[in-house]
Amino acid sequence: MAVPKKKTSKSRTRSRAAHHAISAPSLSTCSNCQEPMMPHRVCPKCGWYKGREVVAIEE
């Protein structure tokens, strides 16, 4: 079994973990109702995607 020859320092461990942060989701605007929505998904407010109605939303 492989065993490390030297102890991994805190700074080396923490700098490796520096890339694990969670970022906020990016938002785009709906072309129909101008509401913020996740990109490449159907708009939850109006049901449109790429300029056409995909899902009928009951109001």
Secondary structure, 3 states (H helix, E strand, C coil): CCCCCCCCCHHHHHHHHHHHCCCCCCCEECCCCCCEECCCCCCCCCCEECCEECCCCCC
